[in-house]
Amino acid sequence: MYLGLDLGTSELKALLLSPQHRVIATARAALTVQRPHAMWSEQDPAQWWLALERVMDALHHQHPAALAQVQGIGLSGQMHGATLIDRHDRVLRPAILWNDGRSLPQCHRLTREVPQLSAITGNLAMPGFTAPKLLWVREHEPEVFAQVERVLLPKDWLRLKLTGEAVSDMSDASGTLWLDVGRRDWSDALLAACGLSRAHMPRLVEGSEVSAFVKPQWCARWGLPPRVPVAGGAGDNAASAVGMGLIRPAEGFVSLGTSGVVFVNGASFHPNPTQALHAFCHALPKRWHVMSVMLSAASAVTWATRQLGYPHEAALLEAASALSEREQQQAPLFLPYLSGERSPHNDPLATGAWVGLRAQHERDHLAYAVAEGVGFGLLDGLNTIPRTRPALQSLSLVGGGSRSDGWAQLLADILALPLTRHHDADTGGAIGAARLAWLACGASQDEVCITPAVARGFEPQSSRTMWLRERHARFSALYPRLHADEARGSALMHG
């Protein structure tokens, strides 16, 4: 057996995978996000450990024989979060998460101080990344910064608790803005610009390598074999790619999680930072990928479900799909920038909006606009990805939002690409983590990184794609207009 632990923003998932690629068991524990101020997003790492104890206790209670056969553990996790610990491994403050937007001024400062930043990292400085968060802490919480002994990403803090070792992998480290992504090593220049050094960083390994071993006390508590190895693991999206068997050039996926991602493998390191496209190391050695990221995808649907009074997200998406084409064409437009935006705008101050409301519009029209607006945001991201060789032919669907047939068809029509849903697509990150553990135990990529069976395919309908492209053109024109209006309003407000 191989155990995958996937630390998301809204939940922690544990998954047991057999050598026959069967999911033997899963367990989940919910997580909450704290937003003490506008644009802030934080979690207490203690909540992550309590969630891990909960899922492991559940597996131990329900599947003790399977846990006793675990040969390796892999970790997947939300990227970019700044977890600050002191010399006694105590957490100094709540972790600042990937969708926290407070550090925009620090991004500007870091770019000025290290002009070669994009050449080193393959990315723009954005508030979501880890480095500007540390600059914010140094400026606003100097007493905390002075105690920082080490900075860890969320899943790597769990690794520290499990193994006693501070280690990260290349894919997750790519999202810090401290990694020389082409060289797969820490950048001394970028660390120094943040008042840090390599001593503050975890040791680096590839995602498919052994990073450390589970402490005896946890092996005893959960009935694991002694000295279970923990793989390097991966950031959540690279882990999902491994979980879906998408490791070759021009293979990729659309992820419908809290955020929305278009992920495409490349044959080498080819960044495009000018449009806020991310270029990161893959979870496997000598491989890279690019991805566009929008900050509110399934989370926008969750928000709209609550605001519009639907019983659950599936009901909102069903209502949106039930509208006739004519009703959909007459629906308002929705800008999904509820937490700012990354690709392609790199604007943490961007705001969401329904635009074009009329008296005849009902809540189902608003629901459709939200589902469509997320799709338009994904299309904006797809358009930032350079042409691949071979050409991109299709994308897989992963994440919790991928379960809706109606939304999947709408996205295929918007992106004008065939989309494929595979079995276990909503647990791709946890499966990828388990597969990386399998690789770390000596298995081959051909044996491990297979593509799961197809559950359903969605072909784009050319007639719908045509009118959706017209609506997308109107959607694209809204952001610069609203951004300019907000800037004027801010200038008036501040004198």
C-alpha positions in Angstrom: 0.0 0.0 0.0 1.0 3.6 -0.6 -0.5 6.5 1.4 -1.1 9.9 -0.1 -1.8 12.9 2.1 -3.1 16.0 0.3 -3.3 19.2 2.4 -5.7 21.5 0.6 -7.2 24.9 1.6 -10.6 23.5 2.6 -9.7 20.0 3.6 -7.0 17.4 4.2 -7.4 14.2 2.3 -5.8 10.8 3.0 -5.9 8.0 0.4 -4.6 4.5 0.4 -3.5 3.2 -3.0 -2.9 -0.4 -3.9 -0.2 -1.7 -6.4 -3.1 -2.5 -8.7 -3.9 1.3 -8.8 -7.1 0.7 -6.7 -8.1 3.3 -4.2 -8.6 1.2 -1.1 -9.8 3.9 1.3 -10.1 7.7 1.7 -10.6 9.9 4.7 -11.2 13.7 4.8 -11.0 16.4 7.5 -12.4 19.9 6.9 -10.3 23.1 7.3 -11.3 26.7 7.7 -9.7 29.9 6.5 -9.4 33.0 8.7 -9.7 36.5 7.1 -8.9 38.9 10.0 -8.6 41.9 7.6 -9.5 42.6 4.0 -7.3 40.7 1.5 -5.8 38.6 4.3 -6.1 34.8 4.3 -4.5 32.7 7.1 -4.6 29.3 8.7 -3.3 28.0 12.0 -0.9 25.1 11.2 -2.1 23.4 14.4 -5.4 22.9 12.4 -3.5 21.0 9.7 -2.0 18.6 12.3 -5.4 18.1 14.0 -6.8 17.3 10.6 -4.0 14.8 9.9 -4.6 13.1 13.2 -8.3 12.9 12.4 -7.8 11.2 9.0 -5.1 8.9 10.2 -7.1 7.9 13.2 -10.1 7.2 10.9 -8.0 5.0 8.6 -6.5 3.2 11.5 -9.9 2.4 12.9 -11.5 1.4 9.6 -8.5 -0.1 7.7 -5.8 -1.3 10.1 -4.7 -4.1 7.9 -4.1 -1.8 5.0 -2.2 0.7 7.1 0.0 -2.1 8.3 1.1 -2.7 4.7 2.0 0.9 3.8 5.4 1.0 2.1 5.7 4.7 1.6 3.9 8.0 2.2 3.7 11.0 -0.2 2.7 14.6 0.5 0.8 17.0 -1.7 -0.3 20.5 -0.6 -1.5 23.9 -1.2 1.4 26.0 -2.4 3.0 29.3 -1.4 1.9 29.4 2.3 4.4 31.0 4.6 4.8 28.8 7.8 7.3 30.5 10.1 9.0 28.5 12.9 11.5 29.4 15.5 14.6 27.5 16.6 12.5 25.2 18.8 10.2 24.4 15.8 7.4 26.4 17.3 5.0 28.2 14.9 5.4 31.9 15.3 2.2 33.2 13.7 -0.7 31.9 11.5 0.4 30.8 8.1 -0.1 33.4 5.4 -1.8 31.5 2.5 -1.6 31.5 -1.3 -4.7 33.7 -1.8 -3.5 36.4 0.6 -3.2 39.7 -1.1 -1.6 42.0 1.4 2.0 42.0 0.1 1.6 43.9 -3.2 4.0 46.8 -2.2 6.6 44.2 -1.2 6.3 42.6 -4.7 7.2 45.9 -6.2 10.1 46.4 -3.9 11.5 42.9 -4.5 11.2 43.4 -8.3 13.2 46.7 -8.0 15.9 45.2 -5.8 16.3 42.0 -7.9 15.8 43.1 -11.6 16.7 39.6 -12.7 13.9 38.0 -10.6 11.8 36.8 -13.6 14.8 35.3 -15.3 15.7 33.4 -12.2 12.3 32.2 -11.2 10.4 32.3 -14.5 7.6 34.2 -12.7 6.5 37.6 -11.7 6.5 38.7 -8.1 2.9 38.3 -6.9 1.4 38.5 -3.4 0.5 34.9 -3.6 4.1 33.8 -3.6 6.0 33.2 -0.4 8.9 35.7 -0.7 6.8 38.9 -0.6 5.0 37.5 2.5 8.3 37.4 4.4 9.1 40.9 3.3 5.7 42.0 4.7 6.4 40.2 8.0 9.8 41.8 8.2 8.3 45.3 7.8 5.1 44.9 9.8 6.0 42.2 12.4 9.7 42.7 13.0 9.6 40.9 16.4 8.3 37.8 14.6 10.8 38.0 11.8 13.6 38.3 14.2 12.7 34.8 15.6 12.3 33.1 12.2 14.6 30.1 12.1 13.1 28.4 9.1 10.3 29.0 6.5 8.3 26.0 5.5 5.5 25.4 3.0 2.3 23.9 4.4 2.8 20.3 3.5 6.5 20.5 4.5 5.5 21.6 8.0 3.4 18.4 8.2 6.5 16.6 7.1 8.5 18.2 9.9 5.9 17.0 12.4 5.8 13.5 10.9 9.6 13.0 10.5 11.5 15.7 12.3 13.1 16.7 9.0 12.8 20.0 7.2 12.6 19.1 3.5 10.8 20.5 0.4 10.5 19.3 -3.2 11.2 21.2 -6.4 7.6 21.7 -7.6 6.4 23.3 -4.3 9.6 25.2 -3.8 9.1 26.8 -7.3 6.2 28.7 -5.8 8.3 30.5 -3.2 10.1 33.0 -5.5 13.3 31.8 -3.9 14.1 29.0 -6.3 16.2 29.2 -9.4 13.7 27.1 -11.3 15.9 26.3 -14.3 18.8 25.2 -12.0 16.4 23.5 -9.4 18.3 25.2 -6.5 17.8 28.0 -4.1 18.7 31.5 -5.3 21.1 33.2 -2.9 20.3 36.6 -4.4 16.6 36.3 -3.9 17.0 35.0 -0.4 19.3 37.8 0.6 16.8 40.4 -0.8 14.4 39.0 1.8 16.9 39.1 4.7 17.2 35.3 4.6 19.8 32.7 3.6 19.9 29.0 2.7 20.0 28.2 6.5 16.4 29.4 6.7 15.3 27.0 3.9 14.5 23.3 4.0 16.7 20.8 2.2 15.6 20.1 -1.4 14.8 16.8 -3.0 12.9 15.7 -6.1 9.3 14.8 -5.6 9.9 11.1 -6.3 12.9 10.8 -3.9 12.9 9.7 -0.3 13.0 12.8 1.9 12.9 11.4 5.4 11.3 8.6 7.5 8.2 8.7 9.8 9.0 8.9 13.5 8.6 5.7 15.5 5.9 7.2 17.7 3.6 7.9 14.7 4.3 4.4 13.2 3.3 2.9 16.6 0.2 5.1 17.0 -1.3 4.3 13.5 0.0 0.8 13.1 2.4 1.6 10.3 5.5 -0.6 9.6 8.7 0.7 11.2 10.7 3.3 9.3 8.2 4.2 6.5 9.8 6.5 3.9 8.2 9.8 3.0 8.6 11.0 -0.6 9.5 14.5 -1.5 5.9 14.9 -2.8 4.7 17.9 -4.7 2.6 21.1 -4.8 -1.0 20.3 -5.4 -1.1 20.8 -9.1 2.0 18.9 -9.9 0.7 16.1 -7.7 -2.6 16.1 -9.6 -0.6 15.7 -12.9 1.2 12.7 -11.5 -2.1 11.3 -10.2 -3.7 11.6 -13.7 -0.6 10.2 -15.4 0.0 13.6 -17.2 3.7 13.8 -17.3 4.6 14.1 -21.0 4.9 17.3 -23.1 1.6 18.9 -24.2 -0.4 16.9 -21.7 -2.4 18.9 -19.1 -5.5 19.5 -17.1 -8.0 22.0 -15.9 -8.4 22.0 -12.1 -11.6 23.2 -10.6 -10.7 23.5 -7.0 -10.8 26.6 -4.7 -8.6 28.2 -7.4 -8.8 27.4 -11.1 -5.7 26.1 -13.0 -4.8 25.3 -16.6 -1.7 23.1 -16.3 0.4 22.0 -19.3 3.6 20.0 -19.3 6.6 21.3 -21.3 9.7 19.6 -22.6 11.9 22.1 -20.9 11.9 25.3 -18.9 9.9 27.9 -20.9 8.6 30.8 -18.8 6.2 33.5 -19.9 6.1 35.9 -16.9 4.8 38.9 -18.7 1.2 37.6 -18.6 1.5 36.2 -15.1 1.9 32.6 -16.3 3.7 30.4 -13.8 6.6 28.3 -14.9 7.5 25.7 -12.3 9.5 22.5 -11.8 7.4 19.3 -12.2 7.4 16.7 -9.4 9.6 14.4 -11.5 13.3 15.0 -12.2 14.3 17.2 -15.2 10.8 18.1 -16.1 8.9 21.5 -15.9 5.4 22.7 -16.5 3.5 26.0 -17.0 0.2 26.9 -15.5 -2.2 29.8 -15.4 -4.0 30.4 -12.1 -7.2 32.2 -11.3 -7.9 32.7 -7.6 -11.6 32.0 -7.5 -13.0 29.0 -9.4 -15.1 26.5 -7.4 -14.8 29.0 -4.5 -16.8 31.5 -6.7 -19.5 28.9 -7.2 -19.5 28.2 -3.4 -19.9 31.9 -2.7 -22.7 32.3 -5.3 -24.5 29.3 -3.9 -24.5 30.9 -0.5 -25.5 34.4 -1.7 -28.2 33.1 -4.1 -29.8 30.6 -1.6 -29.2 27.3 -3.5 -29.0 24.3 -1.2 -25.6 23.2 -2.5 -23.2 23.9 -5.4 -24.6 21.1 -7.5 -28.0 22.7 -7.4 -26.6 26.0 -8.7 -24.7 24.3 -11.5 -27.8 22.3 -12.5 -29.9 25.4 -12.6 -27.4 27.2 -14.8 -27.3 24.2 -17.2 -31.1 24.0 -17.3 -31.4 27.5 -18.9 -32.1 27.5 -22.6 -29.3 28.8 -24.9 -31.3 31.9 -25.5 -31.5 32.6 -21.8 -27.8 31.9 -21.4 -27.0 34.4 -24.1 -29.1 37.0 -22.4 -27.6 36.4 -18.9 -25.5 39.1 -17.3 -21.7 38.7 -17.3 -19.8 37.8 -14.1 -16.2 38.8 -13.3 -14.9 36.1 -10.9 -12.2 38.2 -9.1 -13.6 37.7 -5.6 -10.0 37.4 -4.2 -8.2 39.5 -6.8 -6.6 37.7 -9.8 -3.3 36.2 -11.0 -3.2 35.1 -14.6 -3.3 37.2 -16.7 -3.9 40.4 -14.7 -1.6 40.0 -11.7 -4.0 42.3 -9.7 -4.7 41.4 -6.1 -7.0 44.5 -6.0 -9.3 43.2 -8.8 -12.9 42.8 -7.7 -15.8 40.7 -8.8 -19.0 41.9 -10.4 -22.2 41.0 -12.1 -22.6 43.4 -15.1 -25.6 43.9 -17.3 -28.3 43.1 -14.9 -31.9 43.6 -16.1 -35.3 43.4 -14.3 -36.1 40.1 -16.1 -33.1 38.3 -14.7 -33.7 35.7 -12.1 -31.2 33.9 -9.8 -30.7 31.1 -12.3 -29.3 33.7 -14.8 -26.9 34.9 -12.1 -25.9 31.3 -11.4 -25.2 30.7 -15.1 -23.1 33.9 -15.2 -20.9 32.7 -12.4 -20.3 29.3 -14.0 -19.6 31.0 -17.3 -17.4 33.7 -15.7 -15.1 31.1 -14.2 -14.8 29.5 -17.6 -13.9 32.8 -19.2 -11.2 33.3 -16.5 -9.8 29.9 -17.4 -9.8 30.8 -21.1 -7.9 34.0 -20.3 -5.3 31.7 -18.6 -5.2 29.2 -21.4 -4.5 32.0 -23.8 -1.3 32.9 -21.9 0.2 29.4 -22.4 2.7 29.3 -25.3 2.1 26.9 -28.2 3.3 23.4 -27.4 5.1 20.8 -29.5 3.2 18.6 -30.1 0.1 20.9 -30.1 -2.3 20.8 -27.2 -5.2 18.5 -28.3 -7.2 18.1 -25.1 -7.2 18.6 -21.3 -8.3 16.4 -18.4 -10.6 17.6 -15.7 -9.6 17.4 -12.0 -10.8 18.8 -8.7 -14.1 18.8 -6.9 -15.8 21.0 -9.4 -15.2 18.5 -12.2 -18.1 16.4 -11.0 -20.7 18.5 -12.8 -21.5 17.3 -16.3 -23.2 20.6 -17.2 -20.3 22.7 -16.1 -17.8 20.4 -17.8 -19.6 20.8 -21.1 -19.8 24.5 -20.7 -16.0 24.7 -20.1 -15.3 22.5 -23.2 -17.4 24.9 -25.3 -15.6 27.9 -23.8 -12.1 26.5 -24.1 -12.9 25.0 -27.6 -11.0 21.8 -26.4 -12.2 18.3 -25.7 -12.2 17.7 -21.9 -11.9 14.3 -20.3 -13.0 13.3 -16.8 -11.2 10.3 -15.4 -12.2 8.1 -12.5 -11.0 9.4 -9.1 -10.4 12.9 -10.7 -11.6 14.6 -7.5 -8.7 13.0 -5.6 -6.0 13.5 -8.1 -3.7 15.3 -5.7 -3.9 12.5 -3.1 -3.4 9.8 -5.7 -0.4 11.8 -7.1 1.1 11.9 -3.6 0.6 8.2 -3.2 2.2 7.6 -6.6 5.2 9.7 -5.7 5.6 7.5 -2.6 5.5 4.5 -4.9 8.2 5.9 -7.1 10.3 6.7 -4.1 10.1 3.0 -3.1 11.8 2.1 -6.4 9.0 1.6 -8.9 9.3 2.9 -12.5 7.4 5.8 -14.0 5.9 3.5 -16.7 4.5 1.3 -14.0 3.2 4.1 -11.8 2.2 7.1 -13.9 -0.6 5.6 -15.9 -3.7 7.5 -16.9 -6.9 6.4 -15.0 -9.8 5.1 -17.0 -12.0 7.6 -18.7 -15.3 8.3 -16.9 -16.7 10.7 -19.5 -15.6 12.9 -22.3 -16.9 16.4 -23.3 -16.6 17.6 -26.9 -16.9 21.3 -27.7 -20.0 22.3 -29.6 -18.9 24.7 -32.3 -22.2 26.6 -32.4 -22.1 27.3 -28.7 -18.4 28.1 -28.9 -19.1 30.9 -31.4 -21.5 32.9 -29.3 -19.5 32.2 -26.1 -16.5 33.8 -27.8 -18.6 36.9 -28.5 -19.6 37.0 -24.8 -16.0 36.4 -23.8 -14.9 39.5 -25.9 -17.4 41.6 -23.8 -16.1 40.0 -20.6 -12.5 40.8 -21.5 -13.4 44.4 -22.1 -14.9 44.8 -18.6 -11.8 44.3 -16.4 -9.7 47.3 -17.7 -12.8 49.6 -17.5 -13.7 48.6 -14.0 -10.0 48.7 -13.0 -9.7 52.2 -14.2 -12.9 53.2 -12.4 -11.7 51.7 -9.2 -8.3 53.5 -9.5 -10.1 56.8 -10.0 -12.4 56.1 -7.1 -9.4 55.3 -4.9 -7.6 58.5 -6.0 -10.6 60.6 -5.1 -11.0 58.8 -1.7 -7.4 59.4 -0.8 -7.2 63.0 -1.9 
